[in-house]
């Protein structure tokens, strides 16, 4: 699945690609995200993504899977 971010209030020219593959008895999910941050709020958002991006994205993905029912609670 590939999502293309057109523009937002803090980033432009973005690409979000999530890939799900079978791995043994489960799945492996690979997330590739590329965004060009701009402005003061973009600088703050970009810094947060560098410092805590892995944790933030993992939490967002888990929450989305829970909402969709794709993940057991």
KAJO-V567791 format. One record per residue. N is the residue number from 1. RES is the residue in three letters. SS is DSSP state (H for helix, E for strand, C for the rest). D_CENTER is the distance of its C-alpha to the mean C-alpha in whole Angstrom. Layout:
BEGIN
n=[N & N]
res=[RES & RES]
ss=[SS & SS]
d_center=[D_CENTER & D_CENTER]
END
This chain:
BEGIN
n=[1 & 2 & 3 & 4 & 5 & 6 & 7 & 8 & 9 & 10 & 11 & 12 & 13 & 14 & 15 & 16 & 17 & 18 & 19 & 20 & 21 & 22 & 23 & 24 & 25 & 26 & 27 & 28 & 29 & 30 & 31 & 32 & 33 & 34 & 35 & 36 & 37 & 38 & 39 & 40 & 41 & 42 & 43 & 44 & 45 & 46 & 47 & 48 & 49 & 50 & 51 & 52 & 53 & 54 & 55 & 56 & 57 & 58 & 59 & 60 & 61 & 62 & 63 & 64 & 65 & 66 & 67 & 68 & 69 & 70 & 71 & 72 & 73]
res=[UNK & UNK & UNK & UNK & UNK & UNK & UNK & UNK & UNK & UNK & UNK & UNK & UNK & UNK & UNK & UNK & UNK & UNK & UNK & UNK & UNK & UNK & UNK & UNK & UNK & UNK & UNK & UNK & UNK & UNK & UNK & UNK & UNK & UNK & UNK & UNK & UNK & UNK & UNK & UNK & UNK & UNK & UNK & UNK & UNK & UNK & UNK & UNK & UNK & UNK & UNK & UNK & UNK & UNK & UNK & UNK & UNK & UNK & UNK & UNK & UNK & UNK & UNK & UNK & UNK & UNK & UNK & UNK & UNK & UNK & UNK & UNK & UNK]
ss=[C & E & E & E & E & E & E & C & C & C & E & E & E & E & E & E & E & E & E & E & E & E & E & C & C & E & E & E & E & E & E & E & E & E & E & E & E & C & H & H & H & H & H & H & H & H & H & H & H & H & H & H & H & H & H & H & H & H & H & H & H & H & H & H & H & H & H & H & C & C & C & C & C]
d_center=[12 & 11 & 10 & 12 & 11 & 15 & 15 & 15 & 17 & 15 & 14 & 15 & 15 & 11 & 10 & 7 & 8 & 8 & 11 & 13 & 17 & 20 & 21 & 24 & 24 & 20 & 17 & 15 & 11 & 10 & 6 & 7 & 6 & 9 & 10 & 14 & 15 & 18 & 21 & 21 & 18 & 16 & 18 & 17 & 13 & 13 & 15 & 13 & 10 & 13 & 14 & 12 & 8 & 9 & 10 & 8 & 5 & 8 & 9 & 7 & 7 & 11 & 12 & 11 & 13 & 15 & 16 & 16 & 19 & 17 & 17 & 21 & 21]
END
